[in-house]
Amino acid sequence: MNKQEVAAAAHQLLGLAALEVTPLGGDAHRVDLAGGGRVVIKGHGRPDAVRAEAASLVWLAGAGTVPVPKLRAQNARWLVTDLVPTGAPGPMAAENLGRGLALMHAAGAQSFGSPPEGGPAEASIGSALMLNLPAETWPAFYAQYRIEPYLAICVDRNLIGPAQAKIFRRVIEGIDDLAGEPEPPARLHGDLWNGNVLWGADGCAWLIDPAAHGGHRETDLAMLRLFGCPHLDHVLGAYNDEAPLMDGWKIRVPLHQIFPLLVHAVLFGGAYAEQAVRAAQDSLRG
């Protein structure tokens, strides 16, 4: 998509002229509007991807905990949100993020795998398809919809060989024992790597680009650890004070990291496949 398309989308959806369009990376652009406002406009290749992200923003905002950008408009291709002015990360903002995540997760979901209200089953994580379909337990959901689809793609592309695939099969077969004590479905951001935590000029940490669904709260936290997050110890400490994590959660971090690593292998190639194999091996050792 080019700047002219983004400017046309701003006029179509908001009725305002775009004075300047600035790429923010990926499919997002900052748009300076006539009259002084600023928004972020994202383009998606699939209408369901727009619906999924829009529903995710509304669902997470409904928890009233960690702030998310306000949804301004959408159509089959474009999604418009308010622009959040950025600042620098700090320990207090990180602690507030940890407490907010704990409360957001506690707001719950209808079931493991359930999409946000009004969201489609065929969602996206990055540019990869992600299915949100209900399951009775988290292990069943995680195995069927978060490991198996991406493992199959990696095997088909020869990113993961037959011997390595057997390691994942052992994880899937033993996931009931590996998953720890059952917990209720949590309201997840779903793609909570550091790039989707925006440290605002207002001193708050904001969540952007959600792929929300009902899942296990440890998944969001494991993804923060996987790709690095400023002041992560403050985030996790405040989270644990607000809603103590179950015994053994640190041992289960690699299990929850298998999913994002397989997705990254599908999107970006073999180095992430090697990391996913190590995560699977570490899950079995735990």
C-alpha positions, -999 to 999 in steps of 0.1 A, spaced: 0 0 0 12 35 -8 7 69 9 -19 79 -16 -40 48 -7 -37 56 30 -47 92 24 -77 81 4 -87 58 33 -85 86 58 -108 108 37 -132 79 31 -134 67 67 -131 100 86 -141 126 60 -109 145 66 -80 153 44 -46 138 51 -19 164 54 9 140 59 13 102 58 43 87 76 51 49 76 54 34 111 66 0 100 47 -30 87 12 -21 75 7 9 98 9 46 90 7 78 110 -17 103 94 -17 140 102 -53 152 95 -66 186 85 -77 203 117 -48 190 137 -57 154 146 -34 124 142 -44 88 137 -29 55 129 -42 37 98 -35 1 92 -42 -19 60 -50 -56 61 -52 -80 32 -82 -99 46 -115 -84 58 -115 -110 87 -81 -96 98 -96 -61 102 -127 -75 120 -105 -95 143 -82 -66 153 -111 -42 157 -130 -67 179 -98 -73 199 -93 -36 206 -129 -32 218 -127 -64 239 -95 -54 257 -107 -19 262 -138 -34 278 -117 -48 306 -108 -13 317 -73 -22 328 -44 -16 304 -51 12 279 -55 5 242 -58 30 213 -94 40 206 -109 24 175 -121 53 153 -133 36 121 -129 5 100 -140 -11 67 -131 -43 49 -95 -32 43 -86 -4 67 -86 1 105 -82 36 121 -72 42 157 -61 72 177 -24 79 177 -7 74 211 22 98 217 53 79 228 76 83 257 102 62 275 97 30 295 101 33 332 98 10 363 65 26 375 49 22 341 61 -14 340 46 -21 374 13 -6 363 15 -27 332 20 -59 353 -10 -51 375 -31 -41 345 -23 -73 327 -33 -94 357 -67 -76 359 -71 -79 321 -65 -116 321 -89 -120 351 -116 -103 330 -118 -137 314 -132 -152 282 -161 -174 273 -138 -204 267 -103 -213 256 -100 -204 220 -130 -181 219 -127 -150 198 -136 -115 211 -173 -107 209 -180 -99 173 -147 -112 161 -143 -139 135 -128 -174 140 -103 -167 113 -81 -141 129 -44 -132 122 -11 -130 141 12 -108 121 4 -118 86 -3 -155 95 -37 -170 98 -47 -178 134 -78 -198 142 -98 -189 173 -121 -219 179 -135 -230 213 -120 -260 232 -129 -275 265 -94 -273 279 -63 -252 274 -41 -281 266 -65 -293 239 -68 -258 224 -30 -251 225 -21 -284 209 -48 -283 181 -48 -246 172 -15 -232 184 11 -259 177 -2 -283 151 -11 -259 123 23 -241 123 42 -272 129 26 -287 97 36 -257 77 72 -258 90 74 -295 81 60 -289 47 86 -262 41 115 -284 54 121 -259 82 116 -288 107 127 -323 98 111 -356 107 132 -362 138 126 -327 151 88 -330 144 88 -360 168 98 -338 196 67 -316 191 46 -347 189 59 -357 223 49 -323 236 14 -327 221 10 -362 235 21 -351 270 6 -316 271 -20 -325 297 9 -332 322 31 -303 309 4 -277 313 2 -275 350 -29 -271 371 -60 -260 352 -69 -223 352 -100 -205 338 -98 -189 304 -80 -156 304 -86 -125 283 -53 -125 263 -37 -98 241 -25 -128 221 6 -112 204 22 -96 234 58 -91 222 77 -60 232 69 -43 199 32 -43 208 38 -26 241 38 11 235 53 32 262 32 64 261 42 100 268 15 99 295 36 75 316 14 45 308 22 14 288 -4 9 261 -12 -23 242 -14 -22 204 -19 -47 175 -38 -73 196 -47 -108 184 -70 -113 214 -87 -146 223 -94 -167 254 -63 -185 265 -38 -192 293 -24 -161 310 11 -175 310 11 -173 272 11 -135 272 38 -133 299 60 -159 281 58 -139 249 70 -108 268 100 -127 280 107 -143 247 113 -111 227 125 -88 256 106 -62 275 120 -32 294 118 -36 332 103 -71 328 111 -79 364 89 -50 375 61 -62 352 62 -98 364 67 -88 401 36 -65 400 16 -91 381 24 -118 407 15 -94 435 -19 -88 419 -26 -123 408 -1 -149 419 10 -173 392 6 -210 397 36 -231 410 60 -241 382 51 -212 359 88 -205 351 93 -241 341 64 -238 316 77 -207 299 92 -227 270 59 -245 265 41 -212 260 69 -199 237 65 -227 212 35 -210 196 51 -176 188 83 -192 177 66 -215 153 46 -185 139 79 -166 135 94 -196 117 64 -196 93 67 -159 87 105 -154 88 123 -187 84 146 -213 98 164 -196 127 130 -194 146 123 -230 138 155 -240 156 144 -219 186 110 -236 185 127 -270 186 148 -259 216 116 -246 233 99 -280 227 129 -299 241 130 -276 272 93 -281 277 99 -319 279 128 -315 303 107 -293 326 
